[in-house]
Amino acid sequence: MSRNLPALLEYKTEAEYKAYYKTNLMKQAVFTFDGIRVYFTEQRFWHACEERDETGKKSIFSFHRASYLSWIKYTLESPDTRIYKGTHERKTEADRRVSLLCEKFVVVLQMGLNSKGELKANFITSFPLDGGAMGIKKSQLWNKEDCLNCLNLKKKKG
């Protein structure tokens, strides 16, 4: 599969990466391989392309992370992608979906329900895995039924 991966982007400016993100993700209808619509916002561009400064604060544009923007759609659309339940604030959540592509790249989605009660997803972040995927692979596999049950329970409480 890895021979079919999209080429990494090689732009010179943050503005060029942002234009790619807007054109290829925000302005297009993107669906996961199992038919879930994924929505992208401008605010999430920065989250996907930032790295920590020397104090540990995420405040630096990362050309390395941005070069992987072309892998986001591919990861979401690929049936070979492994999907795990995500964590938020150290707690595993069935409505958070982590897509792992060939142990090299991750896309994180927050799941929700559209007006028809069907699953939709909001893009949270993405990043290349420079240190391996062992932590992610220890998570439970994501499944639609658990996610729907979780979302419906939250809806009843909310």
MARLUM-874452 format. One record per residue: residue in three letters; x negated, y negated, z of N, C-alpha, C in turn. Coordinates in steps of 0.001 Angstrom, whole numbers. Layout:
N
REC | resn | n.xx | n.yy | n.zz | ca.xx | ca.yy | ca.zz | c.xx | c.yy | c.zz
REC | ala | X | Y | Z | X | Y | Z | X | Y | Z .
...
***
This chain:
158
REC | resn | n.xx | n.yy | n.zz | ca.xx | ca.yy | ca.zz | c.xx | c.yy | c.zz
REC | met | -810 | 1195 | 0 | 0 | 0 | 0 | -855 | -1261 | 0 .
REC | ser | -1972 | -1297 | 706 | -2727 | -2530 | 871 | -3238 | -3095 | -455 .
REC | arg | -3358 | -2267 | -1490 | -3828 | -2815 | -2757 | -2778 | -3716 | -3407 .
REC | asn | -1529 | -3631 | -2964 | -445 | -4434 | -3509 | -175 | -5695 | -2702 .
REC | leu | -969 | -5966 | -1695 | -745 | -7148 | -873 | -936 | -8408 | -1699 .
REC | pro | -127 | -9431 | -1408 | -318 | -10694 | -2137 | -1693 | -11285 | -1836 .
REC | ala | -2181 | -12062 | -2770 | -3456 | -12747 | -2549 | -3283 | -13772 | -1437 .
REC | leu | -4331 | -13956 | -653 | -4305 | -15009 | 357 | -4340 | -16361 | -350 .
REC | leu | -3677 | -17325 | 234 | -3647 | -18670 | -339 | -4973 | -19373 | -70 .
REC | glu | -5396 | -20203 | -991 | -6658 | -20931 | -840 | -6465 | -22398 | -1206 .
REC | tyr | -5723 | -23108 | -383 | -5513 | -24538 | -620 | -6528 | -25349 | 173 .
REC | lys | -6654 | -26601 | -187 | -7628 | -27469 | 471 | -7034 | -28336 | 1574 .
REC | thr | -5691 | -28507 | 1563 | -5078 | -29402 | 2543 | -3889 | -28754 | 3235 .
REC | glu | -3594 | -29255 | 4421 | -2415 | -28816 | 5164 | -1152 | -29089 | 4346 .
REC | ala | -1113 | -30222 | 3648 | 57 | -30595 | 2849 | 349 | -29558 | 1759 .
REC | glu | -687 | -28992 | 1163 | -485 | -27974 | 131 | 116 | -26702 | 725 .
REC | tyr | -348 | -26306 | 1902 | 225 | -25133 | 2571 | 1679 | -25395 | 2957 .
REC | lys | 1940 | -26598 | 3430 | 3308 | -26955 | 3829 | 4233 | -26943 | 2609 .
REC | ala | 3770 | -27413 | 1488 | 4562 | -27391 | 254 | 4869 | -25948 | -154 .
REC | tyr | 3887 | -25063 | -26 | 4108 | -23648 | -334 | 5200 | -23089 | 582 .
REC | tyr | 5103 | -23356 | 1877 | 6071 | -22881 | 2868 | 7481 | -23367 | 2518 .
REC | lys | 7596 | -24640 | 2224 | 8919 | -25204 | 1899 | 9494 | -24581 | 627 .
REC | thr | 8675 | -24498 | -415 | 9144 | -24001 | -1706 | 9466 | -22515 | -1680 .
REC | asn | 8599 | -21716 | -1071 | 8719 | -20257 | -1159 | 9462 | -19598 | -5 .
REC | leu | 9656 | -20322 | 1081 | 10348 | -19728 | 2225 | 11593 | -20529 | 2619 .
REC | met | 11443 | -21823 | 2837 | 12586 | -22624 | 3266 | 13649 | -22770 | 2173 .
REC | lys | 13233 | -22957 | 939 | 14177 | -23250 | -143 | 14650 | -22021 | -903 .
REC | gln | 14178 | -20857 | -533 | 14608 | -19623 | -1177 | 15417 | -18787 | -196 .
REC | ala | 16306 | -17982 | -725 | 17026 | -17019 | 111 | 16093 | -15824 | 310 .
REC | val | 15659 | -15636 | 1555 | 14746 | -14541 | 1884 | 15510 | -13512 | 2698 .
REC | phe | 15375 | -12247 | 2321 | 16053 | -11152 | 3010 | 15037 | -10091 | 3412 .
REC | thr | 15286 | -9452 | 4546 | 14476 | -8309 | 4942 | 14829 | -7135 | 4044 .
REC | phe | 13997 | -6109 | 4042 | 14259 | -4940 | 3205 | 15576 | -4267 | 3555 .
REC | asp | 16087 | -4482 | 4790 | 17366 | -3889 | 5189 | 18524 | -4895 | 5113 .
REC | gly | 18333 | -5963 | 4340 | 19434 | -6839 | 3981 | 19777 | -7983 | 4923 .
REC | ile | 18895 | -8340 | 5832 | 19167 | -9419 | 6787 | 18581 | -10725 | 6252 .
REC | arg | 19408 | -11763 | 6178 | 18961 | -13086 | 5711 | 18067 | -13718 | 6769 .
REC | val | 16945 | -14268 | 6324 | 15984 | -14914 | 7219 | 15945 | -16409 | 6885 .
REC | tyr | 16067 | -17227 | 7927 | 16057 | -18679 | 7772 | 14748 | -19256 | 8306 .
REC | phe | 14228 | -20221 | 7594 | 12955 | -20868 | 7933 | 13207 | -22353 | 8159 .
REC | thr | 12600 | -22904 | 9200 | 12714 | -24337 | 9462 | 11335 | -24980 | 9343 .
REC | glu | 11351 | -26267 | 9125 | 10101 | -27003 | 8980 | 9250 | -26934 | 10249 .
REC | gln | 9895 | -26951 | 11420 | 9161 | -26906 | 12688 | 8342 | -25621 | 12826 .
REC | arg | 8825 | -24541 | 12262 | 8130 | -23257 | 12403 | 6890 | -23145 | 11532 .
REC | phe | 6758 | -24022 | 10551 | 5537 | -24025 | 9744 | 4326 | -24224 | 10649 .
REC | trp | 4399 | -25229 | 11485 | 3274 | -25545 | 12361 | 2974 | -24365 | 13281 .
REC | his | 4013 | -23755 | 13825 | 3811 | -22634 | 14749 | 3056 | -21493 | 14078 .
REC | ala | 3350 | -21261 | 12810 | 2684 | -20172 | 12079 | 1256 | -20522 | 11671 .
REC | cys | 935 | -21811 | 11691 | -364 | -22248 | 11160 | -1227 | -22964 | 12185 .
REC | glu | -978 | -22753 | 13450 | -1779 | -23455 | 14451 | -2673 | -22492 | 15217 .
REC | glu | -3706 | -23040 | 15791 | -4581 | -22256 | 16665 | -4930 | -23106 | 17881 .
REC | arg | -5498 | -22451 | 18852 | -5814 | -23131 | 20111 | -7115 | -23931 | 20009 .
REC | asp | -7123 | -25065 | 20689 | -8356 | -25852 | 20780 | -9203 | -25325 | 21937 .
REC | glu | -10289 | -26000 | 22253 | -11208 | -25516 | 23301 | -10564 | -25500 | 24687 .
REC | thr | -9463 | -26225 | 24887 | -8773 | -26223 | 26186 | -7694 | -25149 | 26262 .
REC | gly | -7437 | -24482 | 25124 | -6411 | -23446 | 25102 | -5071 | -23941 | 24591 .
REC | lys | -4959 | -25225 | 24313 | -3712 | -25790 | 23800 | -3637 | -25563 | 22291 .
REC | lys | -2459 | -25124 | 21820 | -2268 | -24945 | 20382 | -2083 | -26311 | 19741 .
REC | ser | -3115 | -26785 | 19075 | -3026 | -28126 | 18517 | -3848 | -28321 | 17241 .
REC | ile | -4444 | -27261 | 16733 | -5318 | -27378 | 15571 | -4702 | -26625 | 14397 .
REC | phe | -4647 | -27272 | 13234 | -4191 | -26583 | 12032 | -5215 | -25519 | 11660 .
REC | ser | -4734 | -24300 | 11397 | -5605 | -23180 | 11073 | -5487 | -22823 | 9596 .
REC | phe | -6518 | -23120 | 8839 | -6520 | -22737 | 7430 | -6516 | -21214 | 7296 .
REC | his | -7144 | -20525 | 8246 | -7155 | -19055 | 8233 | -5733 | -18510 | 8351 .
REC | arg | -4985 | -18969 | 9365 | -3606 | -18493 | 9534 | -2729 | -18919 | 8363 .
REC | ala | -2900 | -20143 | 7889 | -2086 | -20649 | 6779 | -2314 | -19851 | 5499 .
REC | ser | -3509 | -19317 | 5319 | -3791 | -18560 | 4093 | -2913 | -17319 | 3971 .
REC | tyr | -2323 | -16882 | 5086 | -1462 | -15698 | 5096 | 10 | -16009 | 4847 .
REC | leu | 372 | -17242 | 4582 | 1781 | -17580 | 4353 | 2393 | -16745 | 3229 .
REC | ser | 1603 | -16374 | 2258 | 2105 | -15555 | 1144 | 2472 | -14137 | 1579 .
REC | trp | 2035 | -13737 | 2761 | 2336 | -12394 | 3246 | 3667 | -12323 | 4000 .
REC | ile | 4238 | -13449 | 4372 | 5467 | -13439 | 5174 | 6611 | -12765 | 4430 .
REC | lys | 6942 | -13270 | 3269 | 8054 | -12711 | 2491 | 7775 | -11251 | 2139 .
REC | tyr | 6553 | -10963 | 1737 | 6180 | -9592 | 1391 | 6407 | -8646 | 2575 .
REC | thr | 5995 | -9078 | 3752 | 6164 | -8263 | 4960 | 7637 | -8008 | 5245 .
REC | leu | 8449 | -9040 | 5135 | 9875 | -8897 | 5409 | 10567 | -7996 | 4395 .
REC | glu | 10146 | -8056 | 3149 | 10800 | -7286 | 2085 | 10296 | -5861 | 1947 .
REC | ser | 9141 | -5564 | 2493 | 8528 | -4245 | 2290 | 9174 | -3163 | 3166 .
REC | pro | 9692 | -2099 | 2554 | 10247 | -991 | 3344 | 9174 | -200 | 4091 .
REC | asp | 7903 | -462 | 3793 | 6804 | 213 | 4489 | 6437 | -483 | 5803 .
REC | thr | 7033 | -1641 | 6039 | 6761 | -2395 | 7259 | 7369 | -1670 | 8458 .
REC | arg | 6600 | -1572 | 9536 | 7111 | -983 | 10792 | 7755 | -2101 | 11598 .
REC | ile | 8897 | -1803 | 12226 | 9625 | -2840 | 12966 | 9739 | -2433 | 14430 .
REC | tyr | 9355 | -3360 | 15302 | 9371 | -3129 | 16737 | 10230 | -4181 | 17432 .
REC | lys | 10681 | -3835 | 18630 | 11342 | -4832 | 19472 | 10266 | -5795 | 19950 .
REC | gly | 10619 | -7045 | 19978 | 9663 | -8053 | 20386 | 9761 | -8368 | 21862 .
REC | thr | 8806 | -9128 | 22327 | 8828 | -9574 | 23710 | 8927 | -11090 | 23736 .
REC | his | 9570 | -11558 | 24774 | 9672 | -12993 | 25014 | 9537 | -13190 | 26511 .
REC | glu | 8573 | -14002 | 26897 | 8294 | -14219 | 28318 | 8105 | -12887 | 29057 .
REC | arg | 7293 | -12025 | 28421 | 6867 | -10726 | 28973 | 7997 | -9702 | 29123 .
REC | lys | 9119 | -9941 | 28465 | 10248 | -9024 | 28542 | 10603 | -8555 | 27126 .
REC | thr | 10742 | -7236 | 26956 | 11139 | -6692 | 25666 | 12595 | -7046 | 25408 .
REC | glu | 12858 | -7520 | 24195 | 14209 | -7937 | 23843 | 14623 | -7301 | 22523 .
REC | ala | 15809 | -6697 | 22506 | 16313 | -6024 | 21313 | 16668 | -7011 | 20208 .
REC | asp | 16867 | -8288 | 20553 | 17222 | -9272 | 19531 | 16008 | -10053 | 19013 .
REC | arg | 14839 | -9566 | 19334 | 13604 | -10128 | 18779 | 12968 | -9011 | 17957 .
REC | arg | 12642 | -9303 | 16721 | 12165 | -8283 | 15776 | 10744 | -8632 | 15335 .
REC | val | 9845 | -7673 | 15492 | 8440 | -7850 | 15108 | 8145 | -6904 | 13950 .
REC | ser | 7818 | -7474 | 12825 | 7503 | -6687 | 11637 | 5990 | -6596 | 11501 .
REC | leu | 5494 | -5377 | 11445 | 4060 | -5113 | 11383 | 3721 | -4531 | 10020 .
REC | leu | 2868 | -5226 | 9283 | 2470 | -4792 | 7953 | 1077 | -4184 | 8000 .
REC | cys | 977 | -2929 | 7701 | -268 | -2155 | 7602 | -1302 | -2543 | 8669 .
REC | glu | -822 | -2762 | 9876 | -1651 | -3062 | 11051 | -2559 | -4274 | 10850 .
REC | lys | -2162 | -5173 | 9931 | -2982 | -6338 | 9629 | -2262 | -7666 | 9836 .
REC | phe | -917 | -7643 | 9845 | -162 | -8891 | 9829 | 1186 | -8704 | 10508 .
REC | val | 1627 | -9742 | 11225 | 2865 | -9681 | 12003 | 3770 | -10861 | 11652 .
REC | val | 5066 | -10575 | 11549 | 6089 | -11611 | 11419 | 7090 | -11401 | 12555 .
REC | val | 7377 | -12474 | 13296 | 8301 | -12405 | 14428 | 9583 | -13150 | 14064 .
REC | leu | 10727 | -12484 | 14292 | 12040 | -13052 | 14010 | 12896 | -13047 | 15271 .
REC | gln | 13725 | -14060 | 15416 | 14748 | -14082 | 16458 | 16067 | -13773 | 15770 .
REC | met | 16710 | -12707 | 16196 | 17938 | -12266 | 15559 | 19138 | -12999 | 16141 .
REC | gly | 20158 | -13121 | 15331 | 21399 | -13746 | 15757 | 22536 | -13222 | 14899 .
REC | leu | 23720 | -13787 | 15109 | 24897 | -13392 | 14336 | 25367 | -14592 | 13515 .
REC | asn | 25741 | -14333 | 12267 | 26308 | -15407 | 11456 | 27800 | -15533 | 11761 .
REC | ser | 28489 | -16408 | 11071 | 29908 | -16658 | 11355 | 30795 | -15445 | 11092 .
REC | lys | 30310 | -14497 | 10308 | 31059 | -13268 | 10025 | 30723 | -12147 | 11005 .
REC | gly | 29834 | -12427 | 11961 | 29429 | -11409 | 12927 | 28351 | -10475 | 12414 .
REC | glu | 27710 | -10847 | 11299 | 26640 | -10035 | 10723 | 25289 | -10563 | 11198 .
REC | leu | 24290 | -9681 | 11160 | 22962 | -10100 | 11591 | 22356 | -11134 | 10653 .
REC | lys | 21695 | -12102 | 11251 | 20864 | -13073 | 10550 | 19587 | -13184 | 11369 .
REC | ala | 18588 | -13831 | 10814 | 17321 | -13959 | 11529 | 16739 | -15344 | 11336 .
REC | asn | 16101 | -15842 | 12368 | 15349 | -17087 | 12297 | 13871 | -16752 | 12442 .
REC | phe | 13077 | -17270 | 11525 | 11640 | -17082 | 11570 | 11079 | -17803 | 12795 .
REC | ile | 10273 | -17085 | 13573 | 9628 | -17667 | 14747 | 8160 | -17981 | 14449 .
REC | thr | 7421 | -16967 | 14013 | 6000 | -17163 | 13708 | 5470 | -15966 | 12924 .
REC | ser | 4231 | -16095 | 12500 | 3516 | -14996 | 11854 | 2035 | -15213 | 12112 .
REC | phe | 1285 | -14120 | 12033 | -162 | -14252 | 12235 | -882 | -12984 | 11807 .
REC | pro | -2128 | -13147 | 11339 | -2941 | -11977 | 11019 | -3426 | -11346 | 12321 .
REC | leu | -3556 | -10041 | 12304 | -4063 | -9324 | 13476 | -5553 | -9096 | 13290 .
REC | asp | -6322 | -9842 | 14012 | -7765 | -9690 | 13913 | -8297 | -8637 | 14883 .
REC | gly | -7472 | -8300 | 15892 | -7933 | -7354 | 16896 | -7176 | -6040 | 16934 .
REC | gly | -6324 | -5778 | 15976 | -5583 | -4531 | 15957 | -4172 | -4688 | 16497 .
REC | ala | -3394 | -3638 | 16347 | -1965 | -3686 | 16646 | -1555 | -2812 | 17822 .
REC | met | -2493 | -2414 | 18660 | -2164 | -1466 | 19731 | -1058 | -1988 | 20662 .
REC | gly | -1114 | -3257 | 21039 | -85 | -3805 | 21931 | 1293 | -3767 | 21305 .
REC | ile | 1372 | -4107 | 20055 | 2651 | -4095 | 19343 | 3167 | -2673 | 19209 .
REC | lys | 2288 | -1762 | 18867 | 2699 | -375 | 18633 | 3151 | 340 | 19904 .
REC | lys | 2874 | -256 | 21066 | 3351 | 320 | 22330 | 4809 | -38 | 22588 .
REC | ser | 5321 | -1020 | 21853 | 6718 | -1437 | 21995 | 7643 | -385 | 21406 .
REC | gln | 8908 | -479 | 21776 | 9923 | 404 | 21202 | 10210 | -20 | 19772 .
REC | leu | 10594 | 937 | 18957 | 10997 | 604 | 17603 | 12298 | -191 | 17649 .
REC | trp | 12417 | -1185 | 16790 | 13625 | -2005 | 16696 | 14681 | -1224 | 15943 .
REC | asn | 15933 | -1346 | 16371 | 17012 | -785 | 15566 | 18229 | -1697 | 15615 .
REC | lys | 18980 | -1642 | 14555 | 20109 | -2547 | 14342 | 21165 | -2417 | 15431 .
REC | glu | 21474 | -1194 | 15817 | 22531 | -961 | 16816 | 22178 | -1606 | 18155 .
REC | asp | 20952 | -1396 | 18625 | 20524 | -2023 | 19893 | 20593 | -3542 | 19796 .
REC | cys | 20183 | -4070 | 18656 | 20183 | -5506 | 18455 | 21615 | -6055 | 18501 .
REC | leu | 22524 | -5418 | 17782 | 23918 | -5861 | 17780 | 24529 | -5781 | 19178 .
REC | asn | 24238 | -4702 | 19899 | 24747 | -4572 | 21271 | 24217 | -5696 | 22152 .
REC | cys | 22949 | -6001 | 22026 | 22323 | -7070 | 22800 | 22966 | -8421 | 22480 .
REC | leu | 23136 | -8707 | 21203 | 23719 | -9988 | 20786 | 25170 | -10120 | 21214 .
REC | asn | 25931 | -9031 | 21101 | 27331 | -9079 | 21524 | 27452 | -9253 | 23039 .
REC | leu | 26532 | -8640 | 23784 | 26525 | -8808 | 25237 | 26202 | -10261 | 25602 .
REC | lys | 25216 | -10835 | 24932 | 24872 | -12235 | 25176 | 26022 | -13165 | 24818 .
REC | lys | 26743 | -12820 | 23750 | 27893 | -13624 | 23309 | 28997 | -13612 | 24366 .
REC | lys | 29233 | -12451 | 24972 | 30265 | -12331 | 26008 | 29885 | -13124 | 27250 .
REC | lys | 28588 | -13114 | 27592 | 28115 | -13836 | 28772 | 28113 | -15341 | 28548 .
REC | gly | 27825 | -15729 | 27285 | 27617 | -17140 | 26972 | 28860 | -17883 | 26728 .
***
